[in-house]
C-alpha cells in the first residue's frame, strides 16, 4: 500500500486523484486479480461476476462514463509585441 505512505512518489497531490486511484485499485483487486486461495477473483467468489475481467474491461467502463469531448474553438493567433 505504497500509495498511502507519506513522502513517496506514489501519493497523489490532489485528494480527488487519490480517490480515483483508490477506486481503480478496488475494482482491480475485486474483479481482475485472482485470489490464490480460491483460484478466482473475489467478485467471482461472491457471485457478483461470472467471468474474470481484464484491464480492457475497466478501461471500457471508464470510457463509457466519461463525458463526450466538446468541440474545440478556433485557435487564436499569438499576439506579437
PyMOL Python script that loads the backbone (N, CA, C, O; Angstrom):
from pymol import cmd

cmd.read_pdbstr("""\
ATOM      1  N   UNK A   1       0.815  -1.179   0.000  1.00  0.00           N
ATOM      2  CA  UNK A   1       0.000   0.000   0.000  1.00  0.00           C
ATOM      3  C   UNK A   1       0.869   1.256   0.000  1.00  0.00           C
ATOM      4  O   UNK A   1       0.669   2.179   0.790  1.00  0.00           O
ATOM      5  N   UNK A   2       1.831   1.257  -0.905  1.00  0.00           N
ATOM      6  CA  UNK A   2       2.725   2.409  -1.030  1.00  0.00           C
ATOM      7  C   UNK A   2       1.970   3.697  -1.322  1.00  0.00           C
ATOM      8  O   UNK A   2       2.454   4.780  -0.991  1.00  0.00           O
ATOM      9  N   UNK A   3       0.796   3.603  -1.932  1.00  0.00           N
ATOM     10  CA  UNK A   3       0.053   4.799  -2.290  1.00  0.00           C
ATOM     11  C   UNK A   3      -0.323   5.603  -1.049  1.00  0.00           C
ATOM     12  O   UNK A   3      -0.456   6.825  -1.126  1.00  0.00           O
ATOM     13  N   UNK A   4      -0.493   4.946   0.078  1.00  0.00           N
ATOM     14  CA  UNK A   4      -0.892   5.628   1.292  1.00  0.00           C
ATOM     15  C   UNK A   4       0.306   6.106   2.109  1.00  0.00           C
ATOM     16  O   UNK A   4       0.141   6.882   3.050  1.00  0.00           O
ATOM     17  N   UNK A   5       1.502   5.652   1.761  1.00  0.00           N
ATOM     18  CA  UNK A   5       2.692   6.049   2.514  1.00  0.00           C
ATOM     19  C   UNK A   5       3.022   7.513   2.239  1.00  0.00           C
ATOM     20  O   UNK A   5       2.873   7.994   1.116  1.00  0.00           O
ATOM     21  N   UNK A   6       3.457   8.190   3.242  1.00  0.00           N
ATOM     22  CA  UNK A   6       3.795   9.595   3.097  1.00  0.00           C
ATOM     23  C   UNK A   6       5.212   9.733   2.584  1.00  0.00           C
ATOM     24  O   UNK A   6       6.053   8.867   2.823  1.00  0.00           O
ATOM     25  N   UNK A   7       5.477  10.820   1.880  1.00  0.00           N
ATOM     26  CA  UNK A   7       6.804  11.148   1.364  1.00  0.00           C
ATOM     27  C   UNK A   7       7.312  10.130   0.344  1.00  0.00           C
ATOM     28  O   UNK A   7       8.505   9.831   0.299  1.00  0.00           O
ATOM     29  N   UNK A   8       6.410   9.607  -0.462  1.00  0.00           N
ATOM     30  CA  UNK A   8       6.822   8.733  -1.561  1.00  0.00           C
ATOM     31  C   UNK A   8       6.308   9.322  -2.856  1.00  0.00           C
ATOM     32  O   UNK A   8       5.516  10.264  -2.846  1.00  0.00           O
ATOM     33  N   UNK A   9       6.752   8.776  -3.957  1.00  0.00           N
ATOM     34  CA  UNK A   9       6.276   9.225  -5.260  1.00  0.00           C
ATOM     35  C   UNK A   9       4.887   8.700  -5.571  1.00  0.00           C
ATOM     36  O   UNK A   9       4.272   9.141  -6.541  1.00  0.00           O
ATOM     37  N   UNK A  10       4.379   7.775  -4.779  1.00  0.00           N
ATOM     38  CA  UNK A  10       3.114   7.122  -5.088  1.00  0.00           C
ATOM     39  C   UNK A  10       1.888   7.887  -4.607  1.00  0.00           C
ATOM     40  O   UNK A  10       0.782   7.607  -5.069  1.00  0.00           O
ATOM     41  N   UNK A  11       2.043   8.839  -3.700  1.00  0.00           N
ATOM     42  CA  UNK A  11       0.855   9.523  -3.192  1.00  0.00           C
ATOM     43  C   UNK A  11       0.414  10.621  -4.152  1.00  0.00           C
ATOM     44  O   UNK A  11       1.223  11.191  -4.885  1.00  0.00           O
ATOM     45  N   UNK A  12      -0.869  10.900  -4.132  1.00  0.00           N
ATOM     46  CA  UNK A  12      -1.431  11.922  -5.003  1.00  0.00           C
ATOM     47  C   UNK A  12      -1.343  13.286  -4.323  1.00  0.00           C
ATOM     48  O   UNK A  12      -1.458  13.396  -3.102  1.00  0.00           O
ATOM     49  N   UNK A  13      -1.141  14.305  -5.123  1.00  0.00           N
ATOM     50  CA  UNK A  13      -1.122  15.654  -4.571  1.00  0.00           C
ATOM     51  C   UNK A  13      -2.534  16.184  -4.381  1.00  0.00           C
ATOM     52  O   UNK A  13      -2.774  17.009  -3.500  1.00  0.00           O
ATOM     53  N   UNK A  14      -3.456  15.723  -5.191  1.00  0.00           N
ATOM     54  CA  UNK A  14      -4.855  16.141  -5.063  1.00  0.00           C
ATOM     55  C   UNK A  14      -5.665  15.005  -4.441  1.00  0.00           C
ATOM     56  O   UNK A  14      -5.486  13.835  -4.780  1.00  0.00           O
ATOM     57  N   UNK A  15      -6.552  15.374  -3.529  1.00  0.00           N
ATOM     58  CA  UNK A  15      -7.392  14.374  -2.879  1.00  0.00           C
ATOM     59  C   UNK A  15      -8.303  13.677  -3.884  1.00  0.00           C
ATOM     60  O   UNK A  15      -8.558  12.479  -3.768  1.00  0.00           O
ATOM     61  N   UNK A  16      -8.796  14.430  -4.874  1.00  0.00           N
ATOM     62  CA  UNK A  16      -9.675  13.855  -5.891  1.00  0.00           C
ATOM     63  C   UNK A  16      -8.956  12.758  -6.688  1.00  0.00           C
ATOM     64  O   UNK A  16      -9.533  11.704  -6.954  1.00  0.00           O
ATOM     65  N   UNK A  17      -7.706  13.009  -7.065  1.00  0.00           N
ATOM     66  CA  UNK A  17      -6.926  11.996  -7.791  1.00  0.00           C
ATOM     67  C   UNK A  17      -6.674  10.774  -6.921  1.00  0.00           C
ATOM     68  O   UNK A  17      -6.679   9.645  -7.411  1.00  0.00           O
ATOM     69  N   UNK A  18      -6.458  10.996  -5.643  1.00  0.00           N
ATOM     70  CA  UNK A  18      -6.249   9.886  -4.722  1.00  0.00           C
ATOM     71  C   UNK A  18      -7.507   9.016  -4.640  1.00  0.00           C
ATOM     72  O   UNK A  18      -7.420   7.788  -4.644  1.00  0.00           O
ATOM     73  N   UNK A  19      -8.661   9.653  -4.567  1.00  0.00           N
ATOM     74  CA  UNK A  19      -9.927   8.901  -4.522  1.00  0.00           C
ATOM     75  C   UNK A  19     -10.131   8.083  -5.794  1.00  0.00           C
ATOM     76  O   UNK A  19     -10.592   6.943  -5.734  1.00  0.00           O
ATOM     77  N   UNK A  20      -9.789   8.661  -6.938  1.00  0.00           N
ATOM     78  CA  UNK A  20      -9.912   7.920  -8.198  1.00  0.00           C
ATOM     79  C   UNK A  20      -8.970   6.712  -8.220  1.00  0.00           C
ATOM     80  O   UNK A  20      -9.350   5.638  -8.686  1.00  0.00           O
ATOM     81  N   UNK A  21      -7.762   6.883  -7.725  1.00  0.00           N
ATOM     82  CA  UNK A  21      -6.810   5.777  -7.733  1.00  0.00           C
ATOM     83  C   UNK A  21      -7.239   4.667  -6.780  1.00  0.00           C
ATOM     84  O   UNK A  21      -7.085   3.486  -7.090  1.00  0.00           O
ATOM     85  N   UNK A  22      -7.770   5.038  -5.633  1.00  0.00           N
ATOM     86  CA  UNK A  22      -8.270   4.030  -4.693  1.00  0.00           C
ATOM     87  C   UNK A  22      -9.432   3.262  -5.325  1.00  0.00           C
ATOM     88  O   UNK A  22      -9.545   2.050  -5.146  1.00  0.00           O
ATOM     89  N   UNK A  23     -10.288   3.958  -6.056  1.00  0.00           N
ATOM     90  CA  UNK A  23     -11.406   3.296  -6.736  1.00  0.00           C
ATOM     91  C   UNK A  23     -10.908   2.320  -7.795  1.00  0.00           C
ATOM     92  O   UNK A  23     -11.400   1.195  -7.887  1.00  0.00           O
ATOM     93  N   UNK A  24      -9.934   2.749  -8.593  1.00  0.00           N
ATOM     94  CA  UNK A  24      -9.368   1.859  -9.606  1.00  0.00           C
ATOM     95  C   UNK A  24      -8.715   0.632  -8.974  1.00  0.00           C
ATOM     96  O   UNK A  24      -8.867  -0.485  -9.468  1.00  0.00           O
ATOM     97  N   UNK A  25      -7.995   0.847  -7.890  1.00  0.00           N
ATOM     98  CA  UNK A  25      -7.341  -0.263  -7.206  1.00  0.00           C
ATOM     99  C   UNK A  25      -8.374  -1.249  -6.668  1.00  0.00           C
ATOM    100  O   UNK A  25      -8.185  -2.463  -6.752  1.00  0.00           O
ATOM    101  N   UNK A  26      -9.469  -0.719  -6.114  1.00  0.00           N
ATOM    102  CA  UNK A  26     -10.504  -1.580  -5.561  1.00  0.00           C
ATOM    103  C   UNK A  26     -11.168  -2.423  -6.644  1.00  0.00           C
ATOM    104  O   UNK A  26     -11.421  -3.610  -6.443  1.00  0.00           O
ATOM    105  N   UNK A  27     -11.451  -1.808  -7.795  1.00  0.00           N
ATOM    106  CA  UNK A  27     -12.046  -2.566  -8.911  1.00  0.00           C
ATOM    107  C   UNK A  27     -11.072  -3.630  -9.395  1.00  0.00           C
ATOM    108  O   UNK A  27     -11.468  -4.771  -9.629  1.00  0.00           O
ATOM    109  N   UNK A  28      -9.800  -3.267  -9.546  1.00  0.00           N
ATOM    110  CA  UNK A  28      -8.793  -4.244  -9.984  1.00  0.00           C
ATOM    111  C   UNK A  28      -8.699  -5.387  -8.984  1.00  0.00           C
ATOM    112  O   UNK A  28      -8.685  -6.554  -9.375  1.00  0.00           O
ATOM    113  N   UNK A  29      -8.633  -5.062  -7.693  1.00  0.00           N
ATOM    114  CA  UNK A  29      -8.479  -6.068  -6.647  1.00  0.00           C
ATOM    115  C   UNK A  29      -9.641  -7.046  -6.632  1.00  0.00           C
ATOM    116  O   UNK A  29      -9.440  -8.245  -6.439  1.00  0.00           O
ATOM    117  N   UNK A  30     -10.855  -6.547  -6.834  1.00  0.00           N
ATOM    118  CA  UNK A  30     -12.032  -7.402  -6.722  1.00  0.00           C
ATOM    119  C   UNK A  30     -12.437  -8.106  -8.012  1.00  0.00           C
ATOM    120  O   UNK A  30     -13.061  -9.166  -7.955  1.00  0.00           O
ATOM    121  N   UNK A  31     -12.100  -7.547  -9.172  1.00  0.00           N
ATOM    122  CA  UNK A  31     -12.584  -8.123 -10.427  1.00  0.00           C
ATOM    123  C   UNK A  31     -11.495  -8.689 -11.334  1.00  0.00           C
ATOM    124  O   UNK A  31     -11.788  -9.561 -12.152  1.00  0.00           O
ATOM    125  N   UNK A  32     -10.248  -8.225 -11.220  1.00  0.00           N
ATOM    126  CA  UNK A  32      -9.194  -8.644 -12.144  1.00  0.00           C
ATOM    127  C   UNK A  32      -8.219  -9.619 -11.496  1.00  0.00           C
ATOM    128  O   UNK A  32      -7.812 -10.599 -12.120  1.00  0.00           O
ATOM    129  N   UNK A  33      -7.848  -9.356 -10.259  1.00  0.00           N
ATOM    130  CA  UNK A  33      -6.825 -10.150  -9.572  1.00  0.00           C
ATOM    131  C   UNK A  33      -7.393 -11.499  -9.138  1.00  0.00           C
ATOM    132  O   UNK A  33      -8.507 -11.579  -8.619  1.00  0.00           O
ATOM    133  N   UNK A  34      -6.623 -12.545  -9.354  1.00  0.00           N
ATOM    134  CA  UNK A  34      -7.037 -13.892  -8.945  1.00  0.00           C
ATOM    135  C   UNK A  34      -6.526 -14.154  -7.532  1.00  0.00           C
ATOM    136  O   UNK A  34      -5.330 -14.019  -7.272  1.00  0.00           O
ATOM    137  N   UNK A  35      -7.407 -14.522  -6.633  1.00  0.00           N
ATOM    138  CA  UNK A  35      -7.046 -14.870  -5.272  1.00  0.00           C
ATOM    139  C   UNK A  35      -6.470 -16.276  -5.282  1.00  0.00           C
ATOM    140  O   UNK A  35      -7.089 -17.198  -5.814  1.00  0.00           O
ATOM    141  N   UNK A  36      -5.290 -16.446  -4.701  1.00  0.00           N
ATOM    142  CA  UNK A  36      -4.614 -17.747  -4.763  1.00  0.00           C
ATOM    143  C   UNK A  36      -5.325 -18.810  -3.924  1.00  0.00           C
ATOM    144  O   UNK A  36      -5.190 -19.996  -4.223  1.00  0.00           O
ATOM    145  N   UNK A  37      -6.068 -18.438  -2.899  1.00  0.00           N
ATOM    146  CA  UNK A  37      -6.728 -19.422  -2.052  1.00  0.00           C
ATOM    147  C   UNK A  37      -7.936 -20.048  -2.735  1.00  0.00           C
ATOM    148  O   UNK A  37      -8.156 -21.253  -2.612  1.00  0.00           O
ATOM    149  N   UNK A  38      -8.717 -19.253  -3.450  1.00  0.00           N
ATOM    150  CA  UNK A  38      -9.934 -19.774  -4.074  1.00  0.00           C
ATOM    151  C   UNK A  38      -9.803 -19.912  -5.591  1.00  0.00           C
ATOM    152  O   UNK A  38     -10.729 -20.386  -6.250  1.00  0.00           O
ATOM    153  N   UNK A  39      -8.677 -19.506  -6.142  1.00  0.00           N
ATOM    154  CA  UNK A  39      -8.373 -19.635  -7.581  1.00  0.00           C
ATOM    155  C   UNK A  39      -9.364 -18.884  -8.471  1.00  0.00           C
ATOM    156  O   UNK A  39      -9.624 -19.297  -9.601  1.00  0.00           O
ATOM    157  N   UNK A  40      -9.913 -17.791  -7.963  1.00  0.00           N
ATOM    158  CA  UNK A  40     -10.796 -16.929  -8.745  1.00  0.00           C
ATOM    159  C   UNK A  40     -10.770 -15.546  -8.110  1.00  0.00           C
ATOM    160  O   UNK A  40     -10.215 -15.362  -7.026  1.00  0.00           O
ATOM    161  N   UNK A  41     -11.366 -14.586  -8.783  1.00  0.00           N
ATOM    162  CA  UNK A  41     -11.395 -13.230  -8.233  1.00  0.00           C
ATOM    163  C   UNK A  41     -12.397 -13.175  -7.081  1.00  0.00           C
ATOM    164  O   UNK A  41     -13.315 -13.994  -7.022  1.00  0.00           O
ATOM    165  N   UNK A  42     -12.232 -12.214  -6.161  1.00  0.00           N
ATOM    166  CA  UNK A  42     -13.208 -12.088  -5.074  1.00  0.00           C
ATOM    167  C   UNK A  42     -14.635 -11.844  -5.571  1.00  0.00           C
ATOM    168  O   UNK A  42     -15.591 -12.315  -4.954  1.00  0.00           O
ATOM    169  N   UNK A  43     -14.789 -11.114  -6.680  1.00  0.00           N
ATOM    170  CA  UNK A  43     -16.130 -10.875  -7.225  1.00  0.00           C
ATOM    171  C   UNK A  43     -16.748 -12.175  -7.734  1.00  0.00           C
ATOM    172  O   UNK A  43     -17.950 -12.390  -7.577  1.00  0.00           O
ATOM    173  N   UNK A  44     -15.944 -13.039  -8.338  1.00  0.00           N
ATOM    174  CA  UNK A  44     -16.460 -14.322  -8.802  1.00  0.00           C
ATOM    175  C   UNK A  44     -16.820 -15.210  -7.612  1.00  0.00           C
ATOM    176  O   UNK A  44     -17.832 -15.911  -7.646  1.00  0.00           O
ATOM    177  N   UNK A  45     -16.006 -15.187  -6.570  1.00  0.00           N
ATOM    178  CA  UNK A  45     -16.280 -15.999  -5.379  1.00  0.00           C
ATOM    179  C   UNK A  45     -17.557 -15.538  -4.685  1.00  0.00           C
ATOM    180  O   UNK A  45     -18.279 -16.353  -4.111  1.00  0.00           O
ATOM    181  N   UNK A  46     -17.838 -14.243  -4.733  1.00  0.00           N
ATOM    182  CA  UNK A  46     -19.045 -13.708  -4.099  1.00  0.00           C
ATOM    183  C   UNK A  46     -20.275 -13.829  -4.989  1.00  0.00           C
ATOM    184  O   UNK A  46     -21.388 -13.555  -4.542  1.00  0.00           O
ATOM    185  N   UNK A  47     -20.090 -14.237  -6.245  1.00  0.00           N
ATOM    186  CA  UNK A  47     -21.213 -14.382  -7.157  1.00  0.00           C
ATOM    187  C   UNK A  47     -21.617 -13.087  -7.843  1.00  0.00           C
ATOM    188  O   UNK A  47     -22.688 -13.027  -8.447  1.00  0.00           O
ATOM    189  N   UNK A  48     -20.787 -12.046  -7.766  1.00  0.00           N
ATOM    190  CA  UNK A  48     -21.087 -10.762  -8.396  1.00  0.00           C
ATOM    191  C   UNK A  48     -20.795 -10.814  -9.890  1.00  0.00           C
ATOM    192  O   UNK A  48     -21.508 -10.203 -10.687  1.00  0.00           O
ATOM    193  N   UNK A  49     -19.752 -11.540 -10.270  1.00  0.00           N
ATOM    194  CA  UNK A  49     -19.343 -11.650 -11.667  1.00  0.00           C
ATOM    195  C   UNK A  49     -19.117 -13.119 -12.013  1.00  0.00           C
ATOM    196  O   UNK A  49     -18.652 -13.900 -11.183  1.00  0.00           O
ATOM    197  N   UNK A  50     -19.448 -13.478 -13.236  1.00  0.00           N
ATOM    198  CA  UNK A  50     -19.254 -14.869 -13.662  1.00  0.00           C
ATOM    199  C   UNK A  50     -17.936 -15.071 -14.377  1.00  0.00           C
ATOM    200  O   UNK A  50     -17.461 -16.201 -14.492  1.00  0.00           O
ATOM    201  N   UNK A  51     -17.329 -13.977 -14.868  1.00  0.00           N
ATOM    202  CA  UNK A  51     -16.077 -14.078 -15.604  1.00  0.00           C
ATOM    203  C   UNK A  51     -15.009 -13.206 -14.967  1.00  0.00           C
ATOM    204  O   UNK A  51     -15.305 -12.260 -14.238  1.00  0.00           O
ATOM    205  N   UNK A  52     -13.783 -13.542 -15.254  1.00  0.00           N
ATOM    206  CA  UNK A  52     -12.652 -12.744 -14.803  1.00  0.00           C
ATOM    207  C   UNK A  52     -12.495 -11.561 -15.745  1.00  0.00           C
ATOM    208  O   UNK A  52     -12.447 -11.738 -16.962  1.00  0.00           O
ATOM    209  N   UNK A  53     -12.414 -10.360 -15.193  1.00  0.00           N
ATOM    210  CA  UNK A  53     -12.292  -9.161 -16.005  1.00  0.00           C
ATOM    211  C   UNK A  53     -10.843  -8.946 -16.418  1.00  0.00           C
ATOM    212  O   UNK A  53      -9.921  -9.507 -15.826  1.00  0.00           O
ATOM    213  N   UNK A  54     -10.664  -8.129 -17.437  1.00  0.00           N
ATOM    214  CA  UNK A  54      -9.328  -7.689 -17.844  1.00  0.00           C
ATOM    215  C   UNK A  54      -9.245  -6.182 -17.649  1.00  0.00           C
ATOM    216  O   UNK A  54     -10.251  -5.528 -17.375  1.00  0.00           O
ATOM    217  N   UNK A  55      -8.062  -5.645 -17.790  1.00  0.00           N
ATOM    218  CA  UNK A  55      -7.911  -4.190 -17.687  1.00  0.00           C
ATOM    219  C   UNK A  55      -8.663  -3.492 -18.811  1.00  0.00           C
ATOM    220  O   UNK A  55      -9.118  -2.361 -18.642  1.00  0.00           O
ATOM    221  N   UNK A  56      -8.800  -4.153 -19.957  1.00  0.00           N
ATOM    222  CA  UNK A  56      -9.574  -3.575 -21.064  1.00  0.00           C
ATOM    223  C   UNK A  56     -11.034  -3.364 -20.671  1.00  0.00           C
ATOM    224  O   UNK A  56     -11.655  -2.391 -21.099  1.00  0.00           O
ATOM    225  N   UNK A  57     -11.583  -4.261 -19.865  1.00  0.00           N
ATOM    226  CA  UNK A  57     -12.953  -4.110 -19.387  1.00  0.00           C
ATOM    227  C   UNK A  57     -13.085  -2.876 -18.488  1.00  0.00           C
ATOM    228  O   UNK A  57     -14.074  -2.148 -18.565  1.00  0.00           O
ATOM    229  N   UNK A  58     -12.094  -2.652 -17.650  1.00  0.00           N
ATOM    230  CA  UNK A  58     -12.121  -1.489 -16.766  1.00  0.00           C
ATOM    231  C   UNK A  58     -11.996  -0.205 -17.576  1.00  0.00           C
ATOM    232  O   UNK A  58     -12.699   0.770 -17.309  1.00  0.00           O
ATOM    233  N   UNK A  59     -11.104  -0.200 -18.563  1.00  0.00           N
ATOM    234  CA  UNK A  59     -10.935   0.982 -19.417  1.00  0.00           C
ATOM    235  C   UNK A  59     -12.223   1.271 -20.177  1.00  0.00           C
ATOM    236  O   UNK A  59     -12.594   2.433 -20.343  1.00  0.00           O
ATOM    237  N   UNK A  60     -12.909   0.230 -20.641  1.00  0.00           N
ATOM    238  CA  UNK A  60     -14.176   0.425 -21.352  1.00  0.00           C
ATOM    239  C   UNK A  60     -15.225   1.057 -20.437  1.00  0.00           C
ATOM    240  O   UNK A  60     -16.001   1.903 -20.882  1.00  0.00           O
ATOM    241  N   UNK A  61     -15.256   0.653 -19.156  1.00  0.00           N
ATOM    242  CA  UNK A  61     -16.189   1.265 -18.202  1.00  0.00           C
ATOM    243  C   UNK A  61     -15.872   2.742 -17.989  1.00  0.00           C
ATOM    244  O   UNK A  61     -16.777   3.573 -17.913  1.00  0.00           O
ATOM    245  N   UNK A  62     -14.585   3.063 -17.894  1.00  0.00           N
ATOM    246  CA  UNK A  62     -14.179   4.457 -17.697  1.00  0.00           C
ATOM    247  C   UNK A  62     -14.544   5.289 -18.919  1.00  0.00           C
ATOM    248  O   UNK A  62     -15.072   6.393 -18.790  1.00  0.00           O
ATOM    249  N   UNK A  63     -14.263   4.755 -20.104  1.00  0.00           N
ATOM    250  CA  UNK A  63     -14.586   5.476 -21.342  1.00  0.00           C
ATOM    251  C   UNK A  63     -16.082   5.690 -21.495  1.00  0.00           C
ATOM    252  O   UNK A  63     -16.511   6.741 -21.970  1.00  0.00           O
ATOM    253  N   UNK A  64     -16.883   4.702 -21.096  1.00  0.00           N
ATOM    254  CA  UNK A  64     -18.334   4.831 -21.212  1.00  0.00           C
ATOM    255  C   UNK A  64     -18.879   5.887 -20.253  1.00  0.00           C
ATOM    256  O   UNK A  64     -19.875   6.544 -20.558  1.00  0.00           O
ATOM    257  N   UNK A  65     -18.239   6.056 -19.100  1.00  0.00           N
ATOM    258  CA  UNK A  65     -18.714   7.020 -18.110  1.00  0.00           C
ATOM    259  C   UNK A  65     -18.189   8.429 -18.357  1.00  0.00           C
ATOM    260  O   UNK A  65     -18.735   9.393 -17.821  1.00  0.00           O
ATOM    261  N   UNK A  66     -17.143   8.560 -19.155  1.00  0.00           N
ATOM    262  CA  UNK A  66     -16.542   9.875 -19.407  1.00  0.00           C
ATOM    263  C   UNK A  66     -17.455  10.702 -20.304  1.00  0.00           C
ATOM    264  O   UNK A  66     -18.070  10.166 -21.226  1.00  0.00           O
ATOM    265  N   UNK A  67     -17.548  11.997 -20.042  1.00  0.00           N
ATOM    266  CA  UNK A  67     -18.373  12.836 -20.922  1.00  0.00           C
ATOM    267  C   UNK A  67     -17.727  12.960 -22.303  1.00  0.00           C
ATOM    268  O   UNK A  67     -16.507  12.890 -22.446  1.00  0.00           O
ATOM    269  N   UNK A  68     -18.570  13.144 -23.303  1.00  0.00           N
ATOM    270  CA  UNK A  68     -18.064  13.291 -24.671  1.00  0.00           C
ATOM    271  C   UNK A  68     -17.255  14.581 -24.777  1.00  0.00           C
ATOM    272  O   UNK A  68     -17.634  15.598 -24.196  1.00  0.00           O
ATOM    273  N   UNK A  69     -16.150  14.547 -25.510  1.00  0.00           N
ATOM    274  CA  UNK A  69     -15.355  15.770 -25.644  1.00  0.00           C
ATOM    275  C   UNK A  69     -16.123  16.828 -26.418  1.00  0.00           C
ATOM    276  O   UNK A  69     -16.833  16.527 -27.377  1.00  0.00           O
ATOM    277  N   UNK A  70     -15.969  18.067 -25.985  1.00  0.00           N
ATOM    278  CA  UNK A  70     -16.630  19.187 -26.646  1.00  0.00           C
ATOM    279  C   UNK A  70     -15.757  19.667 -27.794  1.00  0.00           C
ATOM    280  O   UNK A  70     -14.534  19.540 -27.737  1.00  0.00           O
ATOM    281  N   UNK A  71     -16.371  20.216 -28.833  1.00  0.00           N
ATOM    282  CA  UNK A  71     -15.549  20.715 -29.940  1.00  0.00           C
ATOM    283  C   UNK A  71     -14.695  21.885 -29.479  1.00  0.00           C
ATOM    284  O   UNK A  71     -15.122  22.721 -28.682  1.00  0.00           O
ATOM    285  N   UNK A  72     -13.491  21.920 -29.999  1.00  0.00           N
ATOM    286  CA  UNK A  72     -12.578  22.990 -29.631  1.00  0.00           C
ATOM    287  C   UNK A  72     -12.853  24.218 -30.483  1.00  0.00           C
ATOM    288  O   UNK A  72     -13.252  24.110 -31.642  1.00  0.00           O
ATOM    289  N   UNK A  73     -12.640  25.354 -29.907  1.00  0.00           N
ATOM    290  CA  UNK A  73     -12.825  26.607 -30.623  1.00  0.00           C
ATOM    291  C   UNK A  73     -11.642  26.874 -31.549  1.00  0.00           C
ATOM    292  O   UNK A  73     -10.647  26.150 -31.517  1.00  0.00           O
ATOM    293  N   UNK A  74     -11.753  27.906 -32.368  1.00  0.00           N
ATOM    294  CA  UNK A  74     -10.645  28.228 -33.270  1.00  0.00           C
ATOM    295  C   UNK A  74      -9.431  28.701 -32.476  1.00  0.00           C
ATOM    296  O   UNK A  74      -9.563  29.323 -31.422  1.00  0.00           O
ATOM    297  N   UNK A  75      -8.270  28.400 -32.993  1.00  0.00           N
ATOM    298  CA  UNK A  75      -7.045  28.840 -32.353  1.00  0.00           C
ATOM    299  C   UNK A  75      -6.863  30.330 -32.536  1.00  0.00           C
ATOM    300  O   UNK A  75      -7.126  30.871 -33.610  1.00  0.00           O
ATOM    301  N   UNK A  76      -6.426  30.972 -31.515  1.00  0.00           N
ATOM    302  CA  UNK A  76      -6.158  32.410 -31.609  1.00  0.00           C
ATOM    303  C   UNK A  76      -4.688  32.611 -31.994  1.00  0.00           C
ATOM    304  O   UNK A  76      -3.809  31.870 -31.554  1.00  0.00           O
ATOM    305  N   UNK A  77      -4.450  33.596 -32.799  1.00  0.00           N
ATOM    306  CA  UNK A  77      -3.070  33.880 -33.191  1.00  0.00           C
ATOM    307  C   UNK A  77      -2.322  34.437 -32.003  1.00  0.00           C
ATOM    308  O   UNK A  77      -2.874  35.172 -31.183  1.00  0.00           O
ATOM    309  N   UNK A  78      -1.079  34.080 -31.926  1.00  0.00           N
ATOM    310  CA  UNK A  78      -0.242  34.601 -30.843  1.00  0.00           C
ATOM    311  C   UNK A  78      -0.058  36.104 -31.036  1.00  0.00           C
ATOM    312  O   UNK A  78       0.238  36.569 -32.137  1.00  0.00           O
ATOM    313  N   UNK A  79      -0.231  36.835 -29.980  1.00  0.00           N
ATOM    314  CA  UNK A  79      -0.082  38.296 -30.046  1.00  0.00           C
ATOM    315  C   UNK A  79       1.397  38.653 -30.032  1.00  0.00           C
ATOM    316  O   UNK A  79       2.146  38.248 -29.143  1.00  0.00           O
ATOM    317  N   UNK A  80       1.785  39.398 -31.009  1.00  0.00           N
ATOM    318  CA  UNK A  80       3.178  39.843 -31.072  1.00  0.00           C
ATOM    319  C   UNK A  80       3.405  41.069 -30.213  1.00  0.00           C
ATOM    320  O   UNK A  80       2.455  41.730 -29.792  1.00  0.00           O
ATOM    321  N   UNK A  81       4.651  41.366 -29.959  1.00  0.00           N
ATOM    322  CA  UNK A  81       4.938  42.546 -29.137  1.00  0.00           C
ATOM    323  C   UNK A  81       5.117  43.782 -29.959  1.00  0.00           C
ATOM    324  O   UNK A  81       5.363  44.856 -29.412  1.00  0.00           O
TER     325      UNK A  81
END
""", "prot")
cmd.dss("prot")
cmd.show_as("cartoon", "prot")
cmd.util.cbc("prot")
cmd.orient("prot")
